[in-house]
Every structure is written in structure tokens, then in C-alpha cells.
């Protein structure tokens, strides 16, 4: 989902997998790495247990299963839901947590590793047959991205924070993917920095949060399409001194369904994968969560995204499908340039 990779060769570092993606932890004090990692892992496990759409035992899954009823929730889930609804309000509904069913209909009905395995197991003959059947049923000039729409609406979610009660209407399934992973990075980096008592960076699938003092010259980040790439990949290396940085895109996390290419950025107005002129959008903000809200909304907004980001004063880099980059606000125009802080 994210597409930024942090790399500072002289810093202590740990890598592991969670949420179906990679985690990178960097600390300024090598002796603090173990305590920082333990704190970050505890925080990430808590959020996965609460917010995962793919764990049947998660609190979010239980809430979705009880749609139509009032449900008492933990303070962690309440905070995650409040953030998701704040994202919807700030983006006029471009980032909507009620798109869970639309994601399932698009084929994102299991965690990313399982989606990839399913694609790998399908034979070329099966994919060709699906594509032909789709073409026969829907002529190319008339066919929508998918033929079934899921009704959504973030305003229909009822939160009572005083009583810790939530009500999700029947027929709606929540997905917190546009906010929870970046929020997890913010929480994990805060926990790790408190444990390590030094500057810390956490990257979850390329969504980056920092806390505490930065190294001399800032935290180096290579912004590219795929967070798994190294610094040799096409992109731009920048430095941030604080805050968060997120990248959202459609070129890495995509799959085939019914002969069509799908991705995980849903346009709530259509209930289908967004058709955007941008293949990746990167944004720096005060927090990783705010940065990721902006990148997701920018992909949905399409051509008007750069003006919208400029109005918000958010530094951004938007890359079109031909690889041309457009810089917004204070985003550095040259490779290797420095960006002071993650907030506008």
C-alpha cells in the first residue's frame, strides 16, 4: 500500500512482518534496539487484534458481524473508528471506512498474502477463460470495473464515545485500511521512542512515522512505487526531521478478477477501484495517519488532487502512469533534497 523506504546505514535497525507487510524499525542508539522493538511489537499486536478485517477474532470483525446492533467496544477501537470518521469528514467522503463490502466484491476478501497466493495458483487457462467470459458478458466500451455495487455511507455510523458504544447499520462492513496502518505506525513509534529514550523511525509497508530527535541530516527516505525496493529504484531520496510520510499507490497491491485488474483504493462514490491519473501519491504531514488520509484521498480525487493538497499546505509528490512526477508545496524538487519536518 505504502511506497516509501527509509534507509540510514549507520543506524541500528530491525525488520519483521506484520499486517501482511514489512516493518522497519530504526533507532539512534544501537543499545536501545531490543527494547524499542519489543514496545513496537506489543503496540502492533494490539492494533492487529483490534482492527484487522481479516482476523475473525478481531474486535472489528466482531463489530461487523453484529451490524445493526449497538456494540460496546474498547477504547482502542473507539479511537480507530473516530480517526476513520474524521478522515471521511476531512476528505468529503473520499476516504470512507464503510467500503469493506466493496473491497470484498473487488476480490480483496482476505489478507494480502492470501490474495497473492490465490492469484499464483490460478492457471493461465483459468485467467484467460475468466477474461473471455467477462468480455462476452460486458463489451469493452460499456463494461464497468465491477458490476455489483456496495452501498456505503460513513455518516450512518453511530459512535457514542461516552458510553463506548458503536452501531454499524445492517449491510455495511467497515474497513480501516486507509487509516489504521498509518495510525499503527504513529502509535508504534511513540511506544518505541518512550522505551528507547532516543529518536526512532517506524515504517509499516512504507508508511513512516518518526518520534524524538532525528539523525544529523534527517531520516533518509527513498520515495518510490514499492516500499520493498532499495535506493537504486526509480524515485527520489529525501530527508525528514519529524512527523510522518505516507505513500499510496495502485501499481504494487493489485490483482486480477473476472479478467480485470483491481486494486485496493476504492472510490466510495462508485464502490469500485478508483480510476486515477496517479499511480502513486506521497505526502508529508504532522502524523503518518494524516499523511495517509491525504494520499488515499488524492488517488480518489484524481486530477484535482494536486490543487487540493496545495490548498491544505501539504508537501506532496504525485506520479502519473508514465512516471512523471508533480511536486506540490514544499516538497523538494531535486533528488537528495531535505524536507524539514512532516507538517505543513
C-alpha positions in Angstrom: 0.0 0.0 0.0 2.8 2.4 1.0 5.7 3.0 -1.2 8.5 4.7 0.7 11.6 3.0 2.1 13.7 4.5 4.8 17.4 3.7 4.9 20.2 5.1 7.1 23.1 2.7 7.0 24.7 3.8 10.3 21.6 3.4 12.5 20.5 0.2 14.4 17.7 -1.5 12.5 15.3 -4.4 12.8 12.9 -5.8 10.2 9.9 -8.2 10.6 6.5 -8.9 9.1 3.1 -7.8 10.3 -0.3 -6.8 8.8 0.7 -8.7 5.7 3.6 -6.3 5.1 7.1 -5.4 6.3 8.0 -3.4 9.3 11.3 -1.4 9.6 12.4 0.0 12.9 15.4 2.3 13.2 16.8 3.8 16.4 19.6 6.2 17.0 21.0 4.3 20.0 22.0 0.7 19.0 21.7 -0.5 22.6 18.1 0.5 22.7 17.0 -1.6 19.6 15.7 -4.6 21.6 13.5 -2.5 24.0 12.2 -0.4 21.1 11.3 -3.4 19.1 9.5 -5.1 22.0 7.5 -1.9 22.6 6.6 -1.5 18.9 5.6 -5.2 18.5 3.3 -5.0 21.6 1.6 -2.0 20.1 1.2 -3.5 16.6 -0.2 -6.8 18.0 -2.8 -4.9 20.0 -3.9 -2.9 16.9 -4.0 -6.0 14.7 -6.1 -7.8 17.3 -8.5 -4.9 17.4 -8.6 -3.5 13.9 -7.9 -6.4 11.4 -10.6 -7.1 8.8 -9.0 -10.5 8.1 -8.9 -11.9 11.7 -12.2 -13.5 12.6 -11.3 -13.0 16.3 -10.6 -9.3 15.9 -12.8 -6.7 17.6 -13.5 -5.1 14.2 -14.7 -8.4 12.7 -17.0 -9.0 15.7 -18.4 -5.5 15.3 -19.0 -6.1 11.6 -20.7 -9.4 12.4 -23.1 -7.6 14.8 -24.1 -4.9 12.3 -27.5 -3.4 13.1 -27.0 -3.7 16.9 -25.4 -1.5 19.5 -22.0 -2.9 20.5 -19.7 -1.9 23.3 -16.1 -1.5 22.1 -12.7 -1.0 23.6 -11.1 2.5 23.8 -8.6 1.4 21.1 -11.3 0.5 18.6 -13.2 3.7 19.5 -10.1 5.8 18.8 -9.5 4.0 15.5 -13.2 4.5 14.4 -13.1 8.1 15.4 -10.0 8.6 13.3 -11.6 6.9 10.3 -14.7 9.1 10.6 -12.5 12.2 10.9 -10.8 11.1 7.7 -14.1 10.8 5.9 -15.2 14.3 7.1 -11.9 15.9 6.2 -12.0 14.4 2.7 -15.7 14.9 2.0 -16.1 11.1 2.0 -13.2 10.3 -0.3 -11.8 8.2 2.5 -14.8 6.2 3.7 -14.5 3.3 6.3 -17.7 1.7 5.1 -16.2 0.3 1.9 -15.5 -3.1 3.4 -18.0 -4.9 1.3 -16.9 -3.1 -1.9 -13.3 -4.4 -1.2 -14.6 -7.9 -0.8 -16.6 -7.7 -4.1 -13.4 -6.4 -5.8 -11.6 -9.5 -4.6 -9.8 -8.2 -1.5 -11.6 -10.6 0.8 -8.6 -12.0 2.6 -5.2 -10.7 3.7 -2.7 -9.6 1.0 -0.5 -12.7 1.3 -3.5 -14.9 0.6 -4.7 -12.8 -2.3 -1.3 -13.2 -3.9 -1.3 -16.9 -3.3 -4.7 -17.2 -4.9 -3.5 -15.3 -8.0 -0.4 -17.5 -8.2 -2.5 -20.7 -8.0 -4.8 -19.7 -10.8 -3.7 -21.2 -14.1 -3.2 -19.0 -17.2 -6.0 -21.0 -18.8 -8.4 -20.1 -15.9 -7.5 -16.5 -16.2 -8.0 -16.5 -19.9 -11.4 -18.2 -19.6 -12.4 -15.6 -17.0 -11.3 -12.8 -19.2 -13.2 -14.2 -22.2 -16.3 -14.7 -20.2 -16.1 -11.2 -18.9 -15.6 -9.8 -22.4 -18.5 -11.8 -23.7 -20.8 -10.6 -21.0 -19.6 -7.0 -20.9 -18.5 -5.3 -24.2 -15.2 -3.4 -23.6 -16.6 0.0 -24.3 -19.6 -0.5 -21.9 -18.2 -2.6 -19.1 -17.9 -1.1 -15.6 -14.9 -2.0 -13.4 -17.2 -4.4 -11.5 -20.9 -5.0 -11.9 -22.0 -5.1 -8.3 -22.0 -2.1 -6.1 -22.0 -2.0 -2.3 -23.9 0.8 -0.6 -21.7 2.8 1.8 -22.1 5.8 4.0 -19.8 7.0 6.7 -22.4 9.3 8.2 -24.6 6.2 9.0 -22.0 5.0 11.7 -23.1 5.9 15.2 -20.4 6.5 17.8 -21.2 7.1 21.4 -17.7 7.7 22.9 -19.1 8.5 26.4 -20.7 5.0 26.7 -18.2 3.3 24.3 -21.0 2.1 22.1 -20.9 1.8 18.3 -23.7 0.9 15.9 -22.9 -0.1 12.3 -26.1 -0.4 10.1 -27.0 -3.7 8.6 -25.4 -4.4 5.3 -22.3 -2.3 6.0 -18.8 -3.8 6.7 -16.2 -1.5 8.0 -12.6 -1.5 6.7 -10.0 0.7 8.4 -7.2 0.1 5.9 -7.0 3.7 4.9 -6.2 4.9 8.4 -5.3 2.0 10.8 -1.9 1.0 9.3 -0.6 4.6 9.4 -2.1 5.1 12.8 -0.4 2.0 14.0 2.9 3.4 12.8 2.3 6.6 14.8 1.4 4.6 17.9 4.3 2.1 17.5 6.9 4.8 17.0 5.7 6.7 20.1 5.8 3.5 22.2 9.3 2.6 20.8 10.7 6.0 21.4 9.4 6.0 25.0 11.1 2.6 25.6 14.3 3.5 23.8 14.6 7.1 25.1 16.0 8.2 21.7 15.0 9.1 18.2 13.0 6.4 16.4 11.6 5.7 12.9 9.0 3.1 12.2 7.9 2.2 8.6 5.0 -0.2 8.1 4.7 -1.1 4.4 6.4 2.2 3.6 4.1 4.4 5.8 6.6 6.2 8.0 6.3 7.7 11.5 9.1 9.4 13.5 9.4 10.4 17.1 12.2 12.1 19.0 15.3 13.7 17.6 16.3 12.9 14.1 19.9 12.0 13.0 22.1 14.7 11.7 20.8 15.5 8.2 17.4 13.9 9.0 15.9 10.5 8.4 16.7 9.5 4.8 13.7 8.1 2.9 13.7 6.8 -0.7 10.3 7.5 -2.1 9.3 5.1 -4.8 6.4 2.9 -6.1 7.3 -0.2 -4.0 8.5 0.1 -0.4 10.4 -3.2 -0.8 12.7 -1.5 -3.3 16.2 -0.2 -2.5 17.7 3.2 -3.3 18.5 2.1 -6.8 14.8 2.0 -7.8 13.3 5.0 -9.7 12.2 7.6 -7.2 13.5 10.3 -5.0 15.6 10.3 -1.8 14.6 13.0 0.7 15.2 13.6 4.4 12.6 14.3 7.1 13.3 15.6 10.5 10.0 14.9 12.2 6.3 13.9 11.6 5.1 11.3 9.1 5.3 10.4 5.5 3.0 8.1 3.6 2.7 6.8 0.0 -0.3 5.2 -1.5 -0.5 3.7 -5.0 -2.2 1.2 -7.3 0.8 -0.4 -9.0 2.0 -2.8 -6.3 -1.1 -4.1 -4.5 -3.3 -5.1 -7.4 -4.8 -8.4 -8.7 -7.0 -9.8 -11.4 -10.7 -10.6 -11.1 -13.0 -11.5 -13.9 -10.4 -10.5 -16.5 -9.9 -7.1 -15.0 -7.2 -5.5 -12.9 -8.3 -4.5 -9.5 -6.6 -2.5 -6.7 -7.4 -1.6 -3.1 -8.1 2.1 -3.4 -11.9 2.2 -3.6 -13.9 5.3 -4.9 -16.8 5.4 -2.4 -19.0 7.1 -5.0 -18.9 4.1 -7.3 -17.9 1.3 -4.9 -15.2 0.3 -7.4 -11.4 0.7 -7.6 -10.6 4.3 -8.3 -9.7 5.4 -11.8 -6.9 7.9 -11.1 -4.3 9.6 -13.3 -1.8 9.0 -10.5 -0.1 5.7 -9.8 1.5 6.8 -6.5 1.0 9.8 -4.2 3.3 10.7 -1.3 2.5 13.2 1.3 4.4 14.6 4.4 2.3 15.7 7.4 2.4 16.1 11.1 1.5 12.4 11.6 1.6 9.3 9.4 -2.1 8.9 9.8 -2.8 12.4 8.4 -0.3 11.8 5.6 -2.1 8.6 4.6 -5.5 10.1 4.7 -4.3 12.7 2.2 -2.6 10.2 -0.1 -5.7 7.9 -0.3 -8.0 10.9 -0.9 -5.6 12.2 -3.6 -5.8 9.0 -5.6 -9.6 9.0 -5.4 -9.8 12.7 -6.3 -7.6 12.3 -9.4 -6.9 15.3 -11.5 -7.9 17.8 -8.8 -5.7 16.2 -6.1 -2.7 18.5 -6.6 -4.7 21.7 -6.2 -6.5 20.2 -3.1 -3.2 19.3 -1.5 -1.8 22.7 -2.2 -4.8 24.3 -0.6 -4.1 22.2 2.5 -0.4 23.2 2.5 0.7 19.6 2.4 4.0 18.8 0.7 3.3 16.1 -1.9 4.7 14.1 -4.8 2.3 12.7 -7.4 3.5 10.4 -10.0 1.4 9.7 -13.1 1.2 6.4 -15.0 4.0 7.5 -17.4 6.3 8.1 -14.4 6.2 11.9 -14.5 6.3 13.4 -11.0 4.5 16.6 -9.9 5.6 18.3 -6.7 3.3 20.2 -4.5 4.1 22.8 -1.9 7.4 22.5 -0.1 8.1 19.0 -1.4 11.8 19.2 -2.6 12.1 19.5 -6.4 15.5 17.8 -6.6 16.7 14.3 -5.6 18.5 14.2 -2.2 16.9 17.4 -1.0 15.9 17.9 2.5 12.4 18.4 4.0 12.4 19.9 7.5 9.6 18.3 9.4 6.5 16.4 8.3 3.9 19.1 9.0 2.8 21.8 6.6 
